[in-house]
Amino acid sequence: MKLGVFGTGVVGQTIGSKLVALGHEVVMGAREANNPKAAEWAAKAGRGASHGTFADAAAAASELLFNCTSGAASLEVLRAATDANLRGKILVDISNPLDFSKGFPPSLFTPTGDSLAEQIQRAFPELKVVKSLNTMSAPVMVDPAGVGGGDHDVFVCGNDAAAKDRVTEILRAFGWKSVVDLGDLTAARGAEGYLLLWVRLYGATKSPMFNVKLVR
Amino acid sequence: MKLGVFGTGVVGQTIGSKLVALGHEVVMGAREANNPKAAEWAAKAGRGASHGTFADAAAAASELLFNCTSGAASLEVLRAATDANLRGKILVDISNPLDFSKGFPPSLFTPTGDSLAEQIQRAFPELKVVKSLNTMSAPVMVDPAGVGGGDHDVFVCGNDAAAKDRVTEILRAFGWKSVVDLGDLTAARGAEGYLLLWVRLYGATKSPMFNVKLVR
């Protein structure tokens, strides 16, 4: 399958490499077609990896796109990808609306009662936005077993049940044993709001290698 | 030890009864000295339980106060308790800044980059505010073993290390095996922000008998 990854940072590279390792063809999208980080990634990730503009990545993807850009850039990136290339596709939105303008710890730039995922969905109504993987560090996203043997949770939410099922399949391929469906996309307010706790847990654990498990 | 509990709802009654069961004397504070819910609770909770105004509860407490009021009422309740009665005491702040004005799920009424616990601390600088127990339902607060054998976490944060230690002792007496120190009181932004996820987990689990465990 051919997939698109928006973003050339740690999250984009980690997700891209995992998808390539799983046998998929991945186009990493960046603002400029000759982005050096994307080119270096594509060279290293090996067979199946290529790179181009955001529009190239969106156009190449048959079905699935991953938003691995910083939250502040996400809407602009998707506009650059163009409506025509996004239409009908699934966007796994991993971004977080983090505002670092006052330093660390960040606050959220979305007002309470909204979320970045919903802003994206409103701006691109023909995209099927599924919020997921935004609640842990990049290494944990693609190797859940690396933390506590994998006995912890990843969340999904979105308005399209079939899209959530499709993303859940990908998460299982990443190694996730427990995928908790939080409901429709308004639940992204919870998944994104949790980041305010995540940064404090990061401070307390002094390592990004952690996650939370839902205990009942 | 004599303790004060602000609030006559489920949280106040549950915390109050647990403290009484642990052998403490507890004064439940309400707006009116003859609040019928507080009177009923005091009669049921038995030896050591009494009730009065918010000022009565604050004045009676030797050291520890529990804010079990709704977040929207908390500042007014503490003003009614009076500065003189609060001075130098520890306030375990269990409240959450939940805004139900648009129905369920609630949003937060504090702006991003602030928390109710910090608002309380700023308004009452001589109070030692420790945020804790606001991240789970009342039955779980006082009986962590009732969920997954107690293998999950409660958080504390605050600006006074000795006050956090004192609250941690109380949490251990409640049965908490793992108390995670999130740092100073700005971490209440995380503990309160998590509520946005909590309400979604509640929706997903369809039961308030759950909590999260920090997995490393």
Interface residues (C-beta under 8 A of the other chain):
Chain A: D99 K102 P105 S107 L108 F109 T110 P111 T112 G113 V147 G148 D151 H152 C157 V180 D181 L182 G183 T186 A187 R189 G190 A191 E192 G193 Y194 L195 L196 L197 W198 V199 R200 L201 G203 A204 T205 S207 M209 F210 N211 V212 K213 L214 V215 R216
Chain B: D99 K102 P105 S107 L108 F109 T110 P111 T112 G113 V147 G148 D151 H152 C157 V180 D181 L182 G183 T186 A187 R189 G190 A191 E192 G193 Y194 L195 L196 L197 W198 V199 R200 L201 G203 A204 T205 S207 M209 F210 N211 V212 K213 L214 V215 R216
